[in-house]
Amino acid sequence: MPARSRLLAPPFALLLGLALCAALAAADPPEPASRLLLVPDRVFDGAAESARSGWAVLVEGERIAAVGPRAELAGRAAGVTVVELPGTTLLPGLIEGHAHVLLHPYDETSWNDQVLREPEALRVARATVHLRRTLEAGFTTVRDLGTEGAGAADAGLRDAVAAGIVPGPRLLVANRALVATGSYGPKGFAPAFAVPQGAEEADGPDLARAVRGQIGQGADWVKVYADYRWGARGEARPTYSLEELRTVVATAASAGRPVAAHAATAAAILRAVEAGVETIEHGDEATPEALDAMAREGVWLCPTLAASEAMARYRGWNGQAPEPERLAAKRAAFRAALAAAVPICAGSDAGVFAHGDNVRELELMAAWGMSAPAVLRAATSGNARMLHLEGEIGTIAPGLVADLVAVAGDPTADLAALRAVRLVLQAGRIVVDRR
Ligand SMILES: [Zn+2]
């Protein structure tokens, strides 16, 4: 049976290769793990109320071995490489909770044209640049919430980063995302044309197949559009029924995937929360009732303030008073979410605006009512918890992955310091060095 023997050939070759590698490895003693002692002016661990002056961090191999006063770590520092970082604050690598690495700013190219006119290879090539810029800005993990017409390219990018083929943050991806038939875009074409959509249309019981298909193509998260601007006057209206959202959540949960829901309206937020989603994206029209439901169920809000601000500017606002009505409403919804003690994700919707400018979201969170340390906790330990990665990243503590960033100045006093990245470590390796 020739077909069968052809199928067997690659695994045999692989096994032989592995055996040779094992033999070669046995001949040499294992490489000792690299040991770095990072010595900034202060350390913000991602969870505390404030930064600690005079602290240092010991990194062994890929992980953090110790954090504490420099004098205490000096005893363990025999044979380490000391990395002096004068004038800086060391903090956990920042985590972006909502981005689209396959999109670029809408004032360069409209979303419609990106979806309909840009070949996937062009979009992927551009995304590799976005990934590098995001890493250079101190973001070592990104949750990407939909390829917007670029198929399953996000999983390939994730794997390319993990394999060291292109530089970039660790990615968690959501494939194409799910939309109710007729609700999404691009739209406005003659019905004779079947126009490709920016997400996968699926409804009713077929949602189970669609969720499984996306997971099969590599989705770490499942994203569903619980509402969209398809109202009779172009306003946001709910799309999926409660039952449909329950199908999505139950199917995803069976495979251990959490669900993120795009939702602006209170009705969609309430349905999505009741169905069991873990994060609400945008939340522009959240009412006290919707926010209370989120707080009660521990559902995160990714407010995407920076995308709203960018869109206002694309529509002609110059950043001065008077603030556009939509932006004022967004600010009010964000403040109400803070007052209701909804867990806040740091998620910007980068892609609507430039990748690498992700700090824009953190600056707006501070400008609109959060303290700088609270913003930093949201972008580190908070987002790590949201991603179910709190035992791996988001805090500077022994045993966690050494994803770290050093910035000039003290971001716990002024977030503008985040714009001055001096060093980025990824799993204990220096990947950005601007000392
Ligand atoms: Zn988005």
Boltz pocket constraint, residues with backbone or C-beta under 6 A from the ligand:
constraints:
  - pocket:
      binder: B
      contacts: [[A, 98], [A, 99], [A, 100], [A, 145], [A, 349]]
      max_distance: 6.0
